[in-house]
Amino acid sequence: MALGELLVKITGISLPGSIIGMLLLAAFLEMGWIKLEWVKEISDFLLSNLGFFFVPPGVALMLNFDTIAKDFWAIAIATLVSTVLVLLSTGWAHQIVRKYAKRGK
């Protein structure tokens, strides 16, 4: 994650450093630069305590309920549209990757 933050600062990429960090971790795991055993223990701990990470957003929702209720339809439509766009773009990217992966074999 720190490496992702550093890359964002150096390059000015308009993505969150945490996302860049997770992509780098996935790439390093795939390339074998990082062994799964090195991160398995902390990953298992984080997954077993995942529910705790939803408490702060839940509290924020309760604290901002009036704003959310006032703009409910705008939020709901934006959420629906963005979800559909993410699903479509992910499927499209997956098809491209599979096509190139098959071509390389």
N, C-alpha and C positions, 0 to 999 in steps of 0.2 A: 504494500500500500504506500509506503514511504517513497519507493521508487516511482510509483505512479504519480504521486504529488510532485516529485522532483521533475519528472518529464513534463508535467503540465506547466510548471513554473518556467522551465527552460524553453519549451517550444511554444507556449501560449495556446495549446490545444484547448478547444472549448468543450471538453468533457471533464467530468469529475475525476479527481485523482484516484478515488477508490475504484472506479470502473476500470481505469487504465491499469491499476494495480492488479485487479482480478484477472484481466485479460493477460497481463504479463505472467501471473502465476499459472494460469492455464497453459500458456505457451511454454513456459519453462518446465512444467510437469510433462507436457507432451514431448518436448525435446530431450527430456531426461536430465536436464541441468539441476533440477530439484527432484529429490526422491519423495515418493508418496509417504514413506515412513517418517520423513522429517516433519511433515505437516499433519499427519493423521491424528495425533493426540489432541492438538489444539483444535483441529476441525471437529473432532467428535465432541469435545467440550462445548464449543460454540453451538453446534447443532442440538445438543441435549438441553441447552439453556436458551434456545431460540425464542421462546415465549416471552422472556424478560425484555427482549429488544423491541417488542411491540407495545410495551407499557407507555413510554414517552409519546409516541404518536397517538395512542389512544387518549391520553390525557390532553394532548393538544387538540384533538377533535372535540372533546367535551368542552374545553375552554373557548373554542371558536365556533360553537354550535350555532349561535345566532347568525354569524356571517355565512356559515355553510347553508343554513336553512334559507337565508335570503337569496342566495345564488345557487340553490340546489340544481336547477335544470341546466344552468350553464356548466356547472361542475360535472353533472352526470353526462351531458352530451360530449364535453371535452374528454372525459374519461373513456367513453365508448369509442369515439373517433380515434383517439390515440391508441387504444388497445387494438382496434382493427388494423390500423396502420402498422403497428409493431408486429402483429401476427403476419400480415402480408409481406412486409419487408424481410422478416426472419425466414419465412418459407421461401421467398425468392432467393435470398442469399444461400440458403441450404441447398436449393436446387442447383445453383451455380457451382457451389463447392463440390457437390456430388458429381456433377458433370465433369469437372476438371480432375477429380480424384479417379474416376473411372478411366478417363483418357490417359492418365499417367501410369496405369497398371499394365 
